[in-house]
Amino acid sequence: MSEVIDSLLADARERMAKTVESTQNEFGSVRTGRANTSLLDRVVVDYYGAPTPLKQLATLGAPESRVLSVQPFDAGSLKSIEKAIVESGLGLTPNNDGKVVRINIPELNEERRKELVKVTRKIAEEGRIAVRNVRRDVLQDLKKLKDDGEVGADDEHRGEGELQKITDSAVADLDGRLKAKEEEILEV
């Protein structure tokens, strides 16, 4: 195969790996039974009129297995932080002692676990779609190379086969990570 096709495939491999990694990070924001500061990654606080990620406004910690602590750098932002956590849709209730916001992570019941598995599957499907979009883009590039006469039909066909292997590998990786996350959520 030509260098151009090899470079396209390397780019596809890299973009798909980034997609898998991004999906894994999204999985981290889905709640399990344990306290984990990544639960708060999606929380955005209205800080003096500017939407600001919570982790830029406070020190996050998990002092106990079922408690998260949020210690703001600016004590004046406590109310905004509390409001953002309540409105985040995580189903968490913050408690404020004037200096630190504490969030108790309740036990998950079976119904809530099943809902979280559905959320996780949706995140995984979005990851699969992103991987397939990368594949589609590279297939278009391969077709354009063939149409422009830069590569032959055989090289294009081999490139497509190799691209499919890369895609299958990325999707299998996503599925494995999804299975692990589902087991973590369903673990009692």
Contact map, one row per residue, 1 for C-alpha under 8 A:
11101100000000000000000000000000000000000000000000000000000000000000000000000000000000000000000000000000000000000000000000000000000000000000000000000000001001100000000000000000000000000000
11111100000000000000000000000000000000000000000000000000000000000000000000000000000000000000000000000000000000000000000000000000000000000000000000000010001000000000000000000000000000000000
11111110000000000000000000000000000000000000000000000000000000000000000000000000000000000000000000000000000000000000000000000000000000000000000000000000000000000000000000000000000000000000
01111111000000000000000000000000000000000000000000000000000000000000000000000000000000000000000000000000000000000000000000000000000000000000000000000000000000000000000000000000000000000000
11111111100000000000000000000000000000000000000000000000000000000000000000000000000000000000000000000000000000000000000000000000000000000000010000000000000100100000000000000000000000000000
11111111110000000000000000000000000000000000000000000000000000000000000000000000000000000000000000000000000000000000000000000000000000000000000000000000000000100000000000000000000000000000
00111111111000000000000000000000000000000000000000000000000000000000000000000000000000000000000000000000000000000000000000000000000000000000000000000000000000000000000000000000000000000000
00011111111100000000000000000000000000000000000000000000000000000000000000000000000000000000000000000000000000000000000000000000000000000100100000000000000000000000000000000000000000000000
00001111111110000000000000000000000000000000000000000000000000000000000000000000000000000000000000000000000000000000000000000000000000000100000000000000000000100110000000000000000000000000
00000111111111000000000000000000000000000000000000000000000000000000000000000000000000000000000000000000000000000000000000000000000000000000000000000000000000000000000000000000000000000000
00000011111111100000000000000000000000000000000000000000000000000000000000000000000000000000000000000000000000000000000000000000000000000000000000000000000000000000000000000000000000000000
00000001111111110000000000000000000000000000000000000000000000000000000000000000000000000000000000000000000000000000000000000000000001100100000000000000000000000010010000000000000000000000
00000000111111111000000000000000000000000000000000000000000000000000000000000000000000000000000000000000000000000000000000000000000000000000000000000000000000000000010000000000000000000000
00000000011111111100000000000000000000000000000000000000000000000000000000000000000000000000000000000000000000000000000000000000000000000000000000000000000000000000000000000000000000000000
00000000001111111110000000000000000000000000000000000000000000000000000000000000000000000000000000000000000000000000000000000000000001000000000000000000000000000000000000000000000000000000
00000000000111111111000000000000000000000000000000000000000000000000000000000000000000000000000000000000000000000000000000000000011001000000000000000000000000000000001001000000000000000000
00000000000011111111100000000000000000000000000000000000000000000000000000000000000000000000000000000000000000000000000000000000000000000000000000000000000000000000000001000000000000000000
00000000000001111111110000000000000000000000000000000000000000000000000000000000000000000000000000000000000000000000000000000000000000000000000000000000000000000000000000000000000000000000
00000000000000111111111000000000000000000000000000000000000000000000000000000000000000000000000000000000000000000000000000000010011000000000000000000000000000000000000000000000000000000000
00000000000000011111111100000000000000000000000000000000000000000000000000000000000000000000000000000000000000000000000000000010000000000000000000000000000000000000000001001100000000000000
00000000000000001111111110000000000000000000000000000000000000000000000000000000000000000000000000000000000000000000000000000000000000000000000000000000000000000000000000000000000000000000
00000000000000000111111111000000000000000000000000000000000000000000000000000000000000000000000000000000000000000000000000000000000000000000000000000000000000000000000000000000000000000000
00000000000000000011111111100000000000000000000000000000000000000000000000000000000000000000000000000000000000000000000000110010000000000000000000000000000000000000000000000100000000000000
00000000000000000001111111110000000000000000000000000000000000000000000000000000000000000000000000000000000000000000000000000000000000000000000000000000000000000000000000000000100000000000
00000000000000000000111111111000000000000000000000000000000000000000000000000000000000000000000000000000000000000000000000000000000000000000000000000000000000000000000000000000000000000000
00000000000000000000011111111100000000000000000000000000000000000000000000000000000000000000000000000000000000000000000000100000000000000000000000000000000000000000000000000000000000000000
00000000000000000000001111111100000000000000000000000000000000000000000000000000000000000000000000000000000000000000000100100000000000000000000000000000000000000000000000000000000010000000
00000000000000000000000111111110000001100000000000000000000000000000000000000000000000000000000000000000000000000000000000000000000000000000000000000000000000000000000000000000000000000000
00000000000000000000000011111110000001111100000000000000000000000000000000000000000000000000000000000000000000000000000000000000000000000000000000000000000000000000000000000000000000000000
00000000000000000000000001111111000000100000000000000000000000000000000000000000000000000000000000000000000000000001001100000000000000000000000000000000000000000000000000000000000000000000
00000000000000000000000000011111110000100000000000000000000000000000000000000000000000000100000000000000000000000001000000000000000000000000000000000000000000000000000000000000000000001000
00000000000000000000000000000111111000000000000000000000000000000000000000000000000000000000000000000000000100000000000000000000000000000000000000000000000000000000000000000000000000011000
00000000000000000000000000000011111000000000000000000000000000000100000000000000000000000000000000000000111100000000000000000000000000000000000000000000000000000000000000000000000000001001
00000000000000000000000000000011111100000000000000000000000000001100000000000000000000000000000000000000100000000000000000000000000000000000000000000000000000000000000000000000000000000000
00000000000000000000000000000001111110100000000000000000000001011111000000000000000000000000000000000000100000000000000000000000000000000000000000000000000000000000000000000000000000000000
00000000000000000000000000000000011111100000000000000000000011000001000000000000000000000000000000000000000000000000000000000000000000000000000000000000000000000000000000000000000000000000
00000000000000000000000000000000001111111000000000000000000111000001000000000000000000000000000000000000000000000000000000000000000000000000000000000000000000000000000000000000000000000000
00000000000000000000000000011000000111111000000000000000000000000000000000000000000000000000000000000000000000000000000000000000000000000000000000000000000000000000000000000000000000000000
00000000000000000000000000011110001111111100000000000000000000000000000000000000000000000000000000000000000000000000000000000000000000000000000000000000000000000000000000000000000000000000
00000000000000000000000000001000000011111110000000000110000000000000000000000000000010000000000000000000000000000000000000000000000000000000000000000000000000000000000000000000000000000000
00000000000000000000000000001000000011111110000000001110000000000000000000000000000000000000000000000000000000000000000000000000000000000000000000000000000000000000000000000000000000000000
00000000000000000000000000001000000000111111000000001000000000000000000000000000000000010000000000000000000000000000000000000000000000000000000000000000000000000000000000000000000000000000
00000000000000000000000000000000000000011111100000001100000000000000000000000000000110010000000000000000000000000000000000000000000000000000000000000000000000000000000000000000000000000000
00000000000000000000000000000000000000000111110000111100000000000000000000000000000100010000000000000000000000000000000000000000000000000000000000000000000000000000000000000000000000000000
00000000000000000000000000000000000000000011111001111100000000000000000000000001100100000000000000000000000000000000000000000000000000000000000000000000000000000000000000000000000000000000
00000000000000000000000000000000000000000001111111110000000000000000000000000001000100000000000000000000000000000000000000000000000000000000000000000000000000000000000000000000000000000000
00000000000000000000000000000000000000000000111111110000000000000000000000001001000000000000000000000000000000000000000000000000000000000000000000000000000000000000000000000000000000000000
00000000000000000000000000000000000000000000011111000000000000000000000000000000000000000000000000000000000000000000000000000000000000000000000000000000000000000000000000000000000000000000
00000000000000000000000000000000000000000000011111100000000000000000000000000000000000000000000000000000000000000000000000000000000000000000000000000000000000000000000000000000000000000000
00000000000000000000000000000000000000000000111111110000000000000000000000000000000000000000000000000000000000000000000000000000000000000000000000000000000000000000000000000000000000000000
00000000000000000000000000000000000000000001111011111000000000000000000000000000000000000000000000000000000000000000000000000000000000000000000000000000000000000000000000000000000000000000
00000000000000000000000000000000000000000001111001111101100000000000000000000000000000000000000000000000000000000000000000000000000000000000000000000000000000000000000000000000000000000000
00000000000000000000000000000000000000001111100000111111100000000000000000000000000000000000000000000000000000000000000000000000000000000000000000000000000000000000000000000000000000000000
00000000000000000000000000000000000000011011100000011111110000000000000000000000100000000000000000000000000000000000000000000000000000000000000000000000000000000000000000000000000000000000
00000000000000000000000000000000000000011000000000001111111100000000000000000000000000000000000000000000000000000000000000000000000000000000000000000000000000000000000000000000000000000000
00000000000000000000000000000000000000000000000000011111110000000000000000000000000000000000000000000000000000000000000000000000000000000000000000000000000000000000000000000000000000000000
00000000000000000000000000000000000000000000000000011111111000000000000111000000000000000000000000000000000000000000000000000000000000000000000000000000000000000000000000000000000000000000
00000000000000000000000000000000000000000000000000000111111100000000011111000000000000000000000000000000000000000000000000000000000000000000000000000000000000000000000000000000000000000000
00000000000000000000000000000000000000000000000000000010111110000000111110000000000000000000000000000000000000000000000000000000000000000000000000000000000000000000000000000000000000000000
00000000000000000000000000000000000010000000000000000010011111000001111000000000000000000000000000000000000000000000000000000000000000000000000000000000000000000000000000000000000000000000
00000000000000000000000000000000000110000000000000000000001111100001110000000000000000000000000000000000000000000000000000000000000000000000000000000000000000000000000000000000000000000000
00000000000000000000000000000000001110000000000000000000000111111111100000000000000000000000000000000000000000000000000000000000000000000000000000000000000000000000000000000000000000000000
00000000000000000000000000000000000000000000000000000000000011111011100000000000000000000000000000000000000000000000000000000000000000000000000000000000000000000000000000000000000000000000
00000000000000000000000000000000001000000000000000000000000001111111000000000000000000000000000000000000000000000000000000000000000000000000000000000000000000000000000000000000000000000000
00000000000000000000000000000000011000000000000000000000000001111110000000000000000000000000000000000000000000000000000000000000000000000000000000000000000000000000000000000000000000000000
00000000000000000000000000000000111000000000000000000000000001011111000000000000000000000000000000000001110000000000000000000000000000000000000000000000000000000000000000000000000000000000
00000000000000000000000000000000001000000000000000000000000001111111100000000000000000000000000000000111100000000000000000000000000000000000000000000000000000000000000000000000000000000000
00000000000000000000000000000000001110000000000000000000000111110111110000000000000000000000000000000111100000000000000000000000000000000000000000000000000000000000000000000000000000000000
00000000000000000000000000000000000000000000000000000000001111100011111000000000000000000000000000011110000000000000000000000000000000000000000000000000000000000000000000000000000000000000
00000000000000000000000000000000000000000000000000000000011110000001111100000000000000000000000000011100000000000000000000000000000000000000000000000000000000000000000000000000000000000000
00000000000000000000000000000000000000000000000000000000011100000000111110000000000000000000000000111000000000000000000000000000000000000000000000000000000000000000000000000000000000000000
00000000000000000000000000000000000000000000000000000000111000000000011111101100000000000000000000110000000000000000000000000000000000000000000000000000000000000000000000000000000000000000
00000000000000000000000000000000000000000000000000000000111000000000001111100000000000000000000000000000000000000000000000000000000000000000000000000000000000000000000000000000000000000000
00000000000000000000000000000000000000000000000000000000110000000000000111111100000000000000000000000000000000000000000000000000000000000000000000000000000000000000000000000000000000000000
00000000000000000000000000000000000000000000000000000000000000000000000111111100000000000000000001100000000000000000000000000000000000000000000000000000000000000000000000000000000000000000
00000000000000000000000000000000000000000000000000000000000000000000000001111110000000000000000000000000000000000000000000000000000000000000000000000000000000000000000000000000000000000000
00000000000000000000000000000000000000000000001000000000000000000000000101111111100000000000000000000000000000000000000000000000000000000000000000000000000000000000000000000000000000000000
00000000000000000000000000000000000000000000000000000000000000000000000101111111110000000000000101111000000000000000000000000000000000000000000000000000000000000000000000000000000000000000
00000000000000000000000000000000000000000000000000000000000000000000000000011111111000000000000000000000000000000000000000000000000000000000000000000000000000000000000000000000000000000000
00000000000000000000000000000000000000000000111000000000000000000000000000001111111100000000000000000000000000000000000000000000000000000000000000000000000000000000000000000000000000000000
00000000000000000000000000000000000000000000100000000100000000000000000000001111111110000000000000000000000000000000000000000000000000000000000000000000000000000000000000000000000000000000
00000000000000000000000000000000000000000000000000000000000000000000000000000111111111000000011100001000000000000000000000000000000000000000000000000000000000000000000000000000000000000000
00000000000000000000000000000000000000000000000000000000000000000000000000000011111111100000000000000000000000000000000000000000000000000000000000000000000000000000000000000000000000000000
00000000000000000000000000000000000000000011110000000000000000000000000000000001111111110000000000000000000000000000000000000000000000000000000000000000000000000000000000000000000000000000
00000000000000000000000000000000000000010010000000000000000000000000000000000000111111111101110000000000000000000000000000000000000000000000000000000000000000000000000000000000000000000000
00000000000000000000000000000000000000000000000000000000000000000000000000000000011111111111110000000000000000000000000000000000000000000000000000000000000000000000000000000000000000000000
00000000000000000000000000000000000000000000000000000000000000000000000000000000001111111100000000000000000000000000000000000000000000000000000000000000000000000000000000000000000000000000
00000000000000000000000000000000000000000111000000000000000000000000000000000000000111111110000000000000000000000000000000000000000000000000000000000000000000000000000000000000000000000000
00000000000000000000000000000000000000000000000000000000000000000000000000000000000011111111000000000000000000000000000000000000000000000000000000000000000000000000000000000000000000000000
00000000000000000000000000000010000000000000000000000000000000000000000000000000000011111111000000000000000000000000000000000000000000000000000000000000000000000000000000000000000000000000
00000000000000000000000000000000000000000000000000000000000000000000000000000000000001011111100000000000000000000000000000000000000000000000000000000000000000000000000000000000000000000000
00000000000000000000000000000000000000000000000000000000000000000000000000000000000011001111110000000011100000000000000000000000000000000000000000000000000000000000000000000000000000000000
00000000000000000000000000000000000000000000000000000000000000000000000000000000000011000011111000000011000000000000000000000000000000000000000000000000000000000000000000000000000000000000
00000000000000000000000000000000000000000000000000000000000000000000000000000000010011000001111100001111000000000000000000000000000000000000000000000000000000000000000000000000000000000000
00000000000000000000000000000000000000000000000000000000000000000000000000000000010000000000111110001110000000000000000000000000000000000000000000000000000000000000000000000000000000000000
00000000000000000000000000000000000000000000000000000000000000000000000000000100010000000000011111111100000000000000000000000000000000000000000000000000000000000000000000000000000000000000
00000000000000000000000000000000000000000000000000000000000000000000000000000000000000000000001111111000000000000000000000000000000000000000000000000000000000000000000000000000000000000000
00000000000000000000000000000000000000000000000000000000000000000000000000100100000000000000000111111000000000000000000000000000000000000000000000000000000000000000000000000000000000000000
00000000000000000000000000000000000000000000000000000000000000000000001100100100000000000000000111111000000000000000000000000000000000000000000000000000000000000000000000000000000000000000
00000000000000000000000000000000000000000000000000000000000000000000111100000100000000000000000111111100000000000000000000000000000000000000000000000000000000000000000000000000000000000000
00000000000000000000000000000000000000000000000000000000000000000000111000000100010000000000011111111110000000000000000000000000000000000000000000000000000000000000000000000000000000000000
00000000000000000000000000000000000000000000000000000000000000000011110000000000000000000000011100011111000000000000000000000000000000000000000000000000000000000000000000000000000000000000
00000000000000000000000000000000000000000000000000000000000000000011100000000000000000000001111000001111100000000000000000000000000000000000000000000000000000000000000000000000000000000000
00000000000000000000000000000000000000000000000000000000000000000111000000000000000000000001110000000111110000000000000000000000000000000000000000000000000000000000000000000000000000000000
00000000000000000000000000000000111000000000000000000000000000000111000000000000000000000001000000000011111000000000000000000000000000000000000000000000000000000000000000000000000000000000
00000000000000000000000000000000100000000000000000000000000000000100000000000000000000000000000000000001111100000000000000000000000000000000000000000000000000000000000000000000000000000000
00000000000000000000000000000000100000000000000000000000000000000000000000000000000000000000000000000000111110000000000000000000000000000000000000000000000000000000000000000000000000000000
00000000000000000000000000000001100000000000000000000000000000000000000000000000000000000000000000000000011111011000000000000000000000000000000000000000000000000000000000000000000000000000
00000000000000000000000000000000000000000000000000000000000000000000000000000000000000000000000000000000001111111000000000000000000000000000000000000000000000000000000000000000000000000000
00000000000000000000000000000000000000000000000000000000000000000000000000000000000000000000000000000000000111111100000000000000000000000000000000000000000000000000000000000000000000000000
00000000000000000000000000000000000000000000000000000000000000000000000000000000000000000000000000000000000011111110000000000000000000000000000000000000000000000000000000000000000000000000
00000000000000000000000000000000000000000000000000000000000000000000000000000000000000000000000000000000000111111111000000000000000000000000000000000000000000000000000000000000000000000000
00000000000000000000000000000000000000000000000000000000000000000000000000000000000000000000000000000000000111111111100000000000000000000000000000000000000000000000000000000000000000001100
00000000000000000000000000000000000000000000000000000000000000000000000000000000000000000000000000000000000001111111110000000000000000000000000000000000000000000000000000000000000000000100
00000000000000000000000000000000000000000000000000000000000000000000000000000000000000000000000000000000000000111111111000000000000000000000000000000000000000000000000000000000000000000000
00000000000000000000000000000110000000000000000000000000000000000000000000000000000000000000000000000000000000011111111100000000000000000000000000000000000000000000000000000000000000001000
00000000000000000000000000000000000000000000000000000000000000000000000000000000000000000000000000000000000000001111111110000000000000000000000000000000000000000000000000000000000001001100
00000000000000000000000000000000000000000000000000000000000000000000000000000000000000000000000000000000000000000111111111000000000000000000000000000000000000000000000000000000000000000000
00000000000000000000000000000100000000000000000000000000000000000000000000000000000000000000000000000000000000000011111111100000000000000000000000000000000000000000000000000000000000000000
00000000000000000000000000100100000000000000000000000000000000000000000000000000000000000000000000000000000000000001111111110000000000000000000000000000000000000000000000000000010011000000
00000000000000000000000000000000000000000000000000000000000000000000000000000000000000000000000000000000000000000000111111111000000000000000000000000000000000000000000000000000010000000000
00000000000000000000000000000000000000000000000000000000000000000000000000000000000000000000000000000000000000000000011111111100000000000000000000000000000000000000000000000000000000000000
00000000000000000000001001100000000000000000000000000000000000000000000000000000000000000000000000000000000000000000001111111110000000000000000000000000000000000000000000000000000000000000
00000000000000000000001000000000000000000000000000000000000000000000000000000000000000000000000000000000000000000000000111111111000000000000000000000000000000000000000000000110010000000000
00000000000000000000000000000000000000000000000000000000000000000000000000000000000000000000000000000000000000000000000011111111100000000000000000000000000000000000000000000000000000000000
00000000000000000000000000000000000000000000000000000000000000000000000000000000000000000000000000000000000000000000000001111111110000000000000000000000000000000000000000000000000000000000
00000000000000000011001000000000000000000000000000000000000000000000000000000000000000000000000000000000000000000000000000111111111000000000000000000000000000000000000000000100000000000000
00000000000000000000000000000000000000000000000000000000000000000000000000000000000000000000000000000000000000000000000000011111111100000000000000000000000000000000000000100100000000000000
00000000000000000000000000000000000000000000000000000000000000000000000000000000000000000000000000000000000000000000000000001111111110000000000000000000000000000000000000000000000000000000
00000000000000010010000000000000000000000000000000000000000000000000000000000000000000000000000000000000000000000000000000000111111111000000000000000000000000000000000000000000000000000000
00000000000000010010000000000000000000000000000000000000000000000000000000000000000000000000000000000000000000000000000000000011111111100000000000000000000000000000001001100000000000000000
00000000000000000000000000000000000000000000000000000000000000000000000000000000000000000000000000000000000000000000000000000001111111110000000000000000000000000000001000000000000000000000
00000000000000000000000000000000000000000000000000000000000000000000000000000000000000000000000000000000000000000000000000000000111111111000000000000000000000000000000000000000000000000000
00000000000100110000000000000000000000000000000000000000000000000000000000000000000000000000000000000000000000000000000000000000011111111100000000000000000000000000000000000000000000000000
00000000000100000000000000000000000000000000000000000000000000000000000000000000000000000000000000000000000000000000000000000000001111111110000000000000000000000011001000000000000000000000
00000000000000000000000000000000000000000000000000000000000000000000000000000000000000000000000000000000000000000000000000000000000111111111000000000000000000000000000000000000000000000000
00000000000000000000000000000000000000000000000000000000000000000000000000000000000000000000000000000000000000000000000000000000000011111111100000000000000000000000000000000000000000000000
00000001100100000000000000000000000000000000000000000000000000000000000000000000000000000000000000000000000000000000000000000000000001111111110000000000000000000000000000000000000000000000
00000000000000000000000000000000000000000000000000000000000000000000000000000000000000000000000000000000000000000000000000000000000000111111111000000000000000010000000000000000000000000000
00000000000000000000000000000000000000000000000000000000000000000000000000000000000000000000000000000000000000000000000000000000000000011111111100000000000000000000000000000000000000000000
00000001000000000000000000000000000000000000000000000000000000000000000000000000000000000000000000000000000000000000000000000000000000001111111110000000000000000000000000000000000000000000
00001000000000000000000000000000000000000000000000000000000000000000000000000000000000000000000000000000000000000000000000000000000000000111111111000000000100110000000000000000000000000000
00000000000000000000000000000000000000000000000000000000000000000000000000000000000000000000000000000000000000000000000000000000000000000011111111100000000100000000000000000000000000000000
00000000000000000000000000000000000000000000000000000000000000000000000000000000000000000000000000000000000000000000000000000000000000000001111111110000000000000000000000000000000000000000
00000000000000000000000000000000000000000000000000000000000000000000000000000000000000000000000000000000000000000000000000000000000000000000111111111110000000000000000000000000000000000000
00000000000000000000000000000000000000000000000000000000000000000000000000000000000000000000000000000000000000000000000000000000000000000000011111111111100100000000000000000000000000000000
00000000000000000000000000000000000000000000000000000000000000000000000000000000000000000000000000000000000000000000000000000000000000000000001111111100000000000000000000000000000000000000
00000000000000000000000000000000000000000000000000000000000000000000000000000000000000000000000000000000000000000000000000000000000000000000000111111110000000000000000000000000000000000000
00000000000000000000000000000000000000000000000000000000000000000000000000000000000000000000000000000000000000000000000000000000000000000000000011111111000000000000000000000000000000000000
00000000000000000000000000000000000000000000000000000000000000000000000000000000000000000000000000000000000000000000000000000000000000000000000011111111000000000000000000000000000000000000
01000000000000000000000000000000000000000000000000000000000000000000000000000000000000000000000000000000000000000000000000000000000000000000000011011111101100000000000000000000000000000000
00000000000000000000000000000000000000000000000000000000000000000000000000000000000000000000000000000000000000000000000000000000000000000000000001001111111100000000000000000000000000000000
00000000000000000000000000000000000000000000000000000000000000000000000000000000000000000000000000000000000000000000000000000000000000000000000001000011111110000000000000000000000000000000
00000000000000000000000000000000000000000000000000000000000000000000000000000000000000000000000000000000000000000000000000000000000000000000000000000001111111000000000000000000000000000000
11000000000000000000000000000000000000000000000000000000000000000000000000000000000000000000000000000000000000000000000000000000000000000000000000000011111111100000000000000000000000000000
00001000000000000000000000000000000000000000000000000000000000000000000000000000000000000000000000000000000000000000000000000000000000000000011001000011111111110000000000000000000000000000
00000000000000000000000000000000000000000000000000000000000000000000000000000000000000000000000000000000000000000000000000000000000000000000000000000000111111111000000000000000000000000000
10000000000000000000000000000000000000000000000000000000000000000000000000000000000000000000000000000000000000000000000000000000000000000000000000000000011111111100000000000000000000000000
10001100100000000000000000000000000000000000000000000000000000000000000000000000000000000000000000000000000000000000000000000000000000000000010000000000001111111110000000000000000000000000
00000000000000000000000000000000000000000000000000000000000000000000000000000000000000000000000000000000000000000000000000000000000000000010010000000000000111111111000000000000000000000000
00000000000000000000000000000000000000000000000000000000000000000000000000000000000000000000000000000000000000000000000000000000000000000000000000000000000011111111100000000000000000000000
00000000100000000000000000000000000000000000000000000000000000000000000000000000000000000000000000000000000000000000000000000000000000000000000000000000000001111111110000000000000000000000
00000000100100000000000000000000000000000000000000000000000000000000000000000000000000000000000000000000000000000000000000000000000000100000000000000000000000111111111000000000000000000000
00000000000000000000000000000000000000000000000000000000000000000000000000000000000000000000000000000000000000000000000000000000000000100000000000000000000000011111111100000000000000000000
00000000000000000000000000000000000000000000000000000000000000000000000000000000000000000000000000000000000000000000000000000000000000000000000000000000000000001111111110000000000000000000
00000000000110000000000000000000000000000000000000000000000000000000000000000000000000000000000000000000000000000000000000000000000000000000000000000000000000000111111111000000000000000000
00000000000000010000000000000000000000000000000000000000000000000000000000000000000000000000000000000000000000000000000000000000001100100000000000000000000000000011111111100000000000000000
00000000000000000000000000000000000000000000000000000000000000000000000000000000000000000000000000000000000000000000000000000000000000000000000000000000000000000001111111110000000000000000
00000000000000000000000000000000000000000000000000000000000000000000000000000000000000000000000000000000000000000000000000000000000000000000000000000000000000000000111111111000000000000000
00000000000000011001000000000000000000000000000000000000000000000000000000000000000000000000000000000000000000000000000000000000001000000000000000000000000000000000011111111100000000000000
00000000000000000000000000000000000000000000000000000000000000000000000000000000000000000000000000000000000000000000000000000001001000000000000000000000000000000000001111111110000000000000
00000000000000000000000000000000000000000000000000000000000000000000000000000000000000000000000000000000000000000000000000000000000000000000000000000000000000000000000111111111000000000000
00000000000000000001000000000000000000000000000000000000000000000000000000000000000000000000000000000000000000000000000000000000000000000000000000000000000000000000000011111111100000000000
00000000000000000001001000000000000000000000000000000000000000000000000000000000000000000000000000000000000000000000000000010011000000000000000000000000000000000000000001111111110000000000
00000000000000000000000000000000000000000000000000000000000000000000000000000000000000000000000000000000000000000000000000010000000000000000000000000000000000000000000000111111111000000000
00000000000000000000000000000000000000000000000000000000000000000000000000000000000000000000000000000000000000000000000000000000000000000000000000000000000000000000000000011111111100000000
00000000000000000000000100000000000000000000000000000000000000000000000000000000000000000000000000000000000000000000000000000000000000000000000000000000000000000000000000001111111110000000
00000000000000000000000000000000000000000000000000000000000000000000000000000000000000000000000000000000000000000000000110010000000000000000000000000000000000000000000000000111111111000000
00000000000000000000000000000000000000000000000000000000000000000000000000000000000000000000000000000000000000000000000000000000000000000000000000000000000000000000000000000011111111100000
00000000000000000000000000000000000000000000000000000000000000000000000000000000000000000000000000000000000000000000000000000000000000000000000000000000000000000000000000000001111111110000
00000000000000000000000000100000000000000000000000000000000000000000000000000000000000000000000000000000000000000000000100000000000000000000000000000000000000000000000000000000111111111000
00000000000000000000000000000000000000000000000000000000000000000000000000000000000000000000000000000000000000000000100100000000000000000000000000000000000000000000000000000000011111111100
00000000000000000000000000000000000000000000000000000000000000000000000000000000000000000000000000000000000000000000000000000000000000000000000000000000000000000000000000000000001111111110
00000000000000000000000000000001000000000000000000000000000000000000000000000000000000000000000000000000000000000000000000000000000000000000000000000000000000000000000000000000000111111110
00000000000000000000000000000011100000000000000000000000000000000000000000000000000000000000000000000000000000001001100000000000000000000000000000000000000000000000000000000000000011111110
00000000000000000000000000000000000000000000000000000000000000000000000000000000000000000000000000000000000000001100100000000000000000000000000000000000000000000000000000000000000001111111
00000000000000000000000000000000000000000000000000000000000000000000000000000000000000000000000000000000000000000000000000000000000000000000000000000000000000000000000000000000000000111111
00000000000000000000000000000000100000000000000000000000000000000000000000000000000000000000000000000000000000000000000000000000000000000000000000000000000000000000000000000000000000000111
